[in-house]
Amino acid sequence: MTEQQKPSNFIREIILEHNRAGRFGGTVVTRFPPEPNGFLHIGHAKAIAIDFGMAREFGGRCHLRFDDTNPTKESQEYVDAIMRDIRWLGYEWGEHLYHASDYFEQLYQWAEQLIGDGKAYVDDLSGDQIREYRGTLTEPGRPSPYRDRSVEENLDLFRRMRAGEFADGSKTLRAKIDMASPNINLRDPVMYRIRKATHQRTG
């Protein structure tokens, strides 16, 4: 099949345009980011074929990055099964295997930086209260009564959260964005919550 005969799609067209323009040095890097909380299904197979297939077609690479941030739902069994299934579909990631948990310490440092910059706060609202305060798609949310805690208090509470001093679900760290945003997902989203559970990689 010649290049002109090859069926196209918007992803391929974007890559071709980027390569023509010299963006990213002509290197195609994609990623497949599964959460290891279950076995793969047909939708995952489609995503794998696109992510790995586009990288292969353009001489690039695809990174396999496990989004393993929820220890209560994830297990090594699922990690192993996902890798086995990707190989069964005919794809390899080589040395480009990553886990979000590899970066837990860096993520924690960034969270402290956000607190220090006044862009995050520790909230004592329950999950149900957070949903209630968030508002609706047509009505703005309300700020948490804990939104204006001082940087010092937030840092102290966040460090104590990490040390395990509080019960599961009793506190969260939220980004301080905009409770009136038309995008409901930007109304002070939760970044950290307390889960006293063992992680399959980090303990």
C-alpha atoms as one frame of an Amber mdcrd trajectory, in Angstrom:
protein
   0.000   0.000   0.000   1.449   3.366  -1.001   1.478   6.404   1.283  -1.358
   7.918  -0.783  -3.473   4.770  -0.456  -2.971   4.405   3.316  -6.184   5.213
   5.230  -5.810   8.258   7.424  -7.260   9.738  10.577  -6.864  12.956  12.507
  -4.100  11.548  14.729  -1.977  10.505  11.776  -2.635  13.868  10.104  -1.485
  15.763  13.203   1.695  13.690  13.420   2.418  14.185   9.725   1.916  17.942
  10.065   4.182  18.104  13.126   6.867  16.137  11.302   6.613  18.394   8.247
   6.971  21.450  10.494   9.882  19.923  12.413   8.087  20.028  15.761   9.535
  17.821  18.494  12.507  17.045  16.278  10.424  14.651  14.215  10.311  12.188
  17.122   6.992  10.546  17.955   6.545   9.641  21.631   3.222   8.267  22.845
   2.152   6.636  26.072  -0.370   4.077  27.309  -1.307   4.883  30.953  -3.455
   2.092  32.445  -4.544   2.007  36.062  -3.782  -1.527  37.303  -7.190  -2.006
  38.932  -8.567  -4.669  36.588  -8.009  -6.641  33.424  -7.903  -4.987  30.012
 -10.982  -4.921  27.761 -11.610  -4.245  24.068 -11.501  -0.469  24.592  -8.006
  -0.776  26.011  -6.979  -2.863  22.997  -8.053  -0.006  20.729  -6.045   2.515
  22.757  -3.016   0.203  22.757  -3.222  -0.195  18.980  -3.332   3.582  18.536
  -0.656   4.466  21.099   1.828   1.744  20.243   0.820   1.566  16.582   1.383
   5.265  15.849   4.757   5.161  17.599   5.772   2.101  15.593   4.541   3.546
  12.289   6.564   6.728  12.712   9.703   5.134  14.154   9.060   6.514  17.623
   8.463   4.934  21.001   5.540   4.296  23.306   5.913   4.548  27.054   3.972
   2.186  29.301   3.149   4.173  32.444   1.067   2.603  35.187  -1.171   5.095
  36.973  -0.805   3.231  40.264  -1.959   5.821  42.780  -4.906   3.992  44.385
  -3.632   1.090  46.518  -7.122   0.021  47.612  -8.048  -1.072  44.069  -4.758
  -2.057  42.423  -2.592  -5.174  42.512   0.510  -6.700  40.972  -1.736  -9.329
  39.369  -3.265  -6.630  37.163   0.138  -5.110  36.371   1.407  -8.488  35.173
  -1.758  -9.196  33.178  -1.642  -5.810  31.433   1.971  -6.295  30.375   1.206
  -9.824  29.180  -1.778  -8.622  27.117   0.157  -5.779  25.481   2.809  -8.261
  24.402   0.099 -10.641  23.178  -1.142  -7.809  20.941   2.357  -7.605  19.479
   3.792  -4.509  21.147   6.832  -3.778  23.318   7.823  -0.767  25.423  11.510
  -1.657  25.801  13.141   0.363  28.570  10.193   2.756  28.773   8.256   1.223
  31.671   7.176   3.721  34.326   4.917   3.900  37.369   3.306   7.004  38.840
   4.447   5.640  42.205   8.057   6.153  41.087   7.381   9.865  41.545   5.508
   9.875  44.862   8.225  11.866  46.652   8.436  14.447  43.857   4.637  14.771
  43.803   4.662  15.296  47.557   7.292  18.042  47.263   5.233  19.773  44.570
   2.178  19.573  46.834   4.105  21.302  49.620   5.224  23.931  47.116   1.608
  24.589  46.102   0.685  24.989  49.769   3.611  27.367  50.283   2.459  29.414
  47.286  -1.074  29.638  48.704  -2.461  27.471  45.890  -3.564  24.456  47.944
  -5.201  23.878  51.308  -6.128  21.071  53.684  -9.888  20.605  53.856 -11.890
  18.918  56.615 -15.111  18.598  54.612 -16.352  15.064  54.015 -16.691  13.692
  50.503 -20.448  14.329  50.551 -19.914  17.890  51.763 -17.319  18.549  49.047
 -19.848  17.411  46.422 -22.521  19.636  47.986 -20.226  22.680  48.099 -19.050
  22.090  44.515 -22.350  23.311  43.052 -23.826  22.122  39.775 -23.170  22.560
  36.077 -25.454  25.606  36.147 -24.742  27.013  39.626 -21.376  28.039  41.103
 -19.923  26.278  44.096 -19.275  27.669  47.570 -15.834  27.908  49.155 -15.017
  25.480  51.932 -14.897  27.088  55.386 -11.325  25.728  55.582 -10.200  27.334
  52.313  -8.460  30.287  53.951  -6.301  28.459  56.456  -2.806  29.900  56.737
   0.117  28.429  54.833   1.674  27.392  58.140  -1.451  25.554  59.318  -1.896
  23.844  55.953   1.726  22.673  55.890   1.448  21.348  59.440  -1.785  19.477
  58.685  -0.498  18.080  55.395   2.658  16.752  57.026   0.552  15.167  59.761
  -1.687  13.624  57.093   1.409  11.995  55.631   2.515  10.832  59.074  -0.780
   8.963  59.507  -2.162  11.062  62.364  -5.684  11.343  60.930  -8.380   8.822
  60.049  -9.154   7.756  56.489 -11.289  10.315  54.705 -11.036  12.915  57.466
  -8.924  15.388  55.479  -7.976  16.092  51.877  -5.554  18.402  50.132  -7.342
  20.503  47.516  -6.036  22.795  44.809  -7.216  26.371  45.324  -8.549  27.316
  41.891 -12.036  28.785  41.360 -15.257  27.592  42.984 -17.264  29.518  40.367
 -15.480  28.052  37.351 -17.845  26.929  34.574 -15.697  23.778  34.462 -16.904
  21.932  37.553 -13.666  19.904  37.646 -11.706  23.090  38.398 -13.665  23.868
  41.553 -10.885  23.128  44.010 -10.244  19.482  43.014  -8.910  16.996  45.552
  -5.212  16.209  45.052  -4.479  14.058  48.119  -6.684  12.024  50.420  -5.926
   9.767  53.364  -5.864   6.042  52.589  -4.311   3.752  55.186  -3.598   0.951
  52.753  -0.524  -0.908  51.532   0.710  -0.034  48.050   1.793  -3.008  45.935
   5.111  -1.338  45.014   5.977   1.167  47.720   4.485  -0.469  50.808
